[in-house]
Each structure stands twice: as C-alpha cells, then as structure tokens.
Amino acid sequence: MTVQIRPVELKQSVRDFKMLIDGTWTAGAEGRVIERTAPSHGVVVSRYQAATKVDAERAIAAARKAFDEGPWPNMTAGERSNILLKAADLIAARLDEIAYLDAIEAGKPISQCKGEIGGAVDIWRYAASLARTLYGESYNNLGEGTMGVVLREPIGVVSIITPWNFPFLIVAQKLPFALAAGCTAVVKPSELTSGSTLVLGEILMEAGVPEGVVNIIVGTGPDVGSVMTSHPDVDMVSFTGSTGVGKLTMASAAQHLKKVSLELGGKNPQIVFPDANLDDFIDAAVFGAYFNAGECCNAGSRLILHTDIASDVIARIAELSKKVKVGDPLDPTTQVGAIITPQHLEKISGYVSGASSGGATVAFGGGTLDLGMGQYMTPTILSGVTRDMAVAREEVFGPVLSVLTFETTAEAIQIANSTDYGLSAGVWSQNFDTCMTIGRKVRAGTIWMNTFMDGTPELPFGGFRQSGLGRELGKHAVEDYTEMKTLNMHIGRRTGWWMPR
Ligand code: NAD
C-alpha cells in the first residue's frame, strides 16, 4: 500500500469566472454556466460562463480586427517583448493563486503546481527574448540584377486549444510565442480546468496587451472548439490534446487549409540495460509513471527491461511505490493527487482489469482508493505485459506502469517503436554506444539519456508519428507562428521577355 493523505474539507468558496472577448469580461450569449467539481474533494469549486458558437465567432472577429487593424502586429518587437516580460512578472506575483486553481480543478499536487507555474514564468520570459531576435533572411548573391529578402510576418489569428492535464503550463508553450510573433489569439482551455487560463487573461490585460489581442472562451469541443478550428478567419490552430481529437482538428482545419500544430498523446518507453545506474533509474521510473497521476503525455508508462535485471527492478520499484504519498492535492507533501473525473478513473481501472485478465500480473497496487471524498487511484505496476496488449499500446493516462522485457538491443528498439506514438523515450546505460544507438533508432521527439522528463524552454518538444506535428519551445518556437514572405527585387532595367534589352 502507498501512503494515503485524506483530503481536508475545503474552506474556499466557489469562484465565478466570465470569458474575455475584445478586452471585456462578459457572460455567454445563452447565459449557460459550466460547473467544475474538484476531483479531489467532490464539490463544485469553479463556475465558468459557457461560450456558444456566437461567442466563439465574436472572439474570432475581435482577434481578426486586432490583427488587421493593429496596433499589436505593428508594434516593435521590443514593445511586445516588454509586455510579455511584464506578464511574466505578474504571473510570478500571482503564483500561489494560480497554483491553487490548477491544484483544485485538475487534482494535481500543490507543490507540483507551484513548480509548473514557476516554469511557465520562465517560458514567458524566454518567449519575450525570442520576440527581439526574430529575423528573416537576405540574399545578396543572386547576381548583379537581383536581391532577395525573406520576411517573417506574423501568421495572423491563432486558435489555441489546450487540455486539462497541465492547464497553465501548456498555454505557456503556445500563447507567448504567438504574441511574440505579433499574432492575435482565441484561447480555449479545457472545460474542466479553465480557471488559471482566465486569470491569465486578467494578467495580460494588466500587462498592457491591447483589447482583442487575446480572447479567452470556455466551452466544449463540439460547442466552440469546432468553430475555432473551422472558421475561415482563423489562420492557424495550435492544439494540444488527445490524438483522436487532434485528427478531428486537422480535418476541420483542412477545410480552409489552415496551418496546424499538434501536440498529442504518447506511450513512452524507458529502456533499461543491465549496466544502468539502477538507483537513479528506480527513482526516475517511479517519477515517470506516477507524476501528475500518470495523466501526462510524457508519462514513462512502458518499462522495457533487460531480462537479466527485470525481477530485481520490478521488486525495487514496487518497494519505492509503497512510499509514494497519494491523496489531497492541497497537502504540500502529496506526490500523487486525484484522477480528473470518475469516468476517467473507470477507464484506467478497465485497462488494469483488461491487462490482468489478458495474462499480465498486478505486481503492485491495481485498485482505486477511497479517501472519503473525490476519486483516487493507487500507483500500479503490471508485469508480464506483452506488446500486443492494450496497456502496452494505448495511453492509459493513469498511474499505471506496464513492464515488458527484452534480450537484445535490436529487440528493445523494436518494442519501443511498436506503438503508433513517438513522443518521448528514455534509455538507461553507462555505455555511450548503447545510449547513442537507442538515441538514433528510437522514433520519438525527445530521448532522455540517464534521466527522464527533464525540460527547459531552450529545447524543442513535440512528437513523431501520431504524437503530433511540429515542435514547441526552442529557438524556432516563434517562427512557427509566422509566414515567410519573399521580396524579389530587381536592380536596373528588367530583362525583356520578347527581346533582350
Ligand atoms: P482532449 O483531446 O479530449 O481535449 C483537448 C482539448 O480539445 C480540450 O480543450 C477540449 O475541449 C478540446 N476539444 C475536444 N473536442 C474538440 C473538437 N472536436 N474540436 C476542437 N476542440 C476539441 O484531451 P484531454 O483529455 O483534455 O487531454 C489529454 C490528452 O492530451 C492526452 O492524450 C495527452 O497525451 C494529450 N497531451 C499532449 C501533450 C503534448 O504536449 N504532446 C501535452 C498534454 C496533453
């Protein structure tokens, strides 16, 4: 059993939010409200105004006008950068409030939320620095009569759609870069965790972002997400969420051939060789599987262990799993919080029971946890998993670790590449050649070597195959929100078409 932390009754009252359209906080056209029940405490904690198609269209029109008429795209990069830096300072000043909202709406540990909001501040500052270094190209080597200049122009209006698992961090991977480029945006957080993104709207207004540049609406995918992906006045869609909805997004955006950027699911392997530093690995295995209750695109949900070390490693991971603290996300010592919804908990449990009836062994945990309120799950280890099982191929999105084994490096690579995903992977070995071979052969956007789930704004992040399209973060992140325009200039008289001059 893991250490259990029973939730303490909430003292804070329900918080009401409006949506932000054209610089004004407003109710939805139909006056409908979406209520969010805390997954940890089972009581309503937030109420958002539900946007309709009409609200989504108003938000898009405001973003279009703010882009076409300015001033945002016409401001200097320095001016935009200073506003982004001010926003970063204001986020830092409201860190505790934002962290509380993410903890109570998403069920994630408060200490982790504080780290995520701090990480978001760093990303806003990084994006501000990139605003000032965005530049195009010039060609002075095209002969006497020709010179070429390639401009980087903001792409226009961007629809930004985010999931519930990292509400504030993921919008930070998109919005500041779009703003740095000079774009305007309509943002739709998940209808389960919209609070912190709406607070971001207040911060951006205070930082000096002009009216209409950032519009934030709350609603479901079918109600408003679909309008944001299909509307002809939107130039680009930046989406993070499930692979299934990512495909719908791409199909919808294809009607007007919008640019799409997709950050989708993962089924990330950690490959462990007998010469690995196992003390470091055991800690990373537990962290990789249970961090954010496993509700993480990057979760290290598949362990691929060399057969020589498998039983020892499983026993050690099970031993450490006992020490993991599960429960009230508001307790500063909690490591694993609540599961996002009762339906999602059922889905995770279904994967575990399906795997055990299919021949896998529950080596640790396996059940739900009754802590008196909310919904929780015990960290779980499944051994004897084979690559054809659903738990080995599909995103479980819960604190469930599936263990597979290998004998040769080629087999490990084959297993690692045997799902539709390719978001991230880890390799554990003290041998440089082994790490480099895995690093080059495993098809994933990030390969961690002797570590797991480290990140920094300088390093690009994104997926191969059905884990997505494009990359976020890194020095090219602002360019993603631009169009290239070629200025092809002639010097002197133009060469005639009919007759040489
Ligand atoms: P989801 O796909 O259900 O929803 C994501 C967002 O899309 C939400 O805002 C939702 O309201 C919206 N949406 C739903 N239907 C839509 C539609 N038809 N048109 C437009 N928008 C629509 O995902 P989720 O359950 O919120 O999040 C979990 C998923 O996100 C997991 O698959 C996870 O791997 C993925 N994820 C990926 C990354 C990454 O960077 N690769 C990061 C975090 C989460």
Residues whose N, C-alpha, C, O or C-beta is under 5 A from the ligand:
A	BS01	NAD	I161 T162 P163 W164 K188 P189 S190 E191 G219 T220 G221 P222 G225 S226 T240 G241 S242 T243 V245 L248 E263 L264 G265 G266 C296 C297 S467
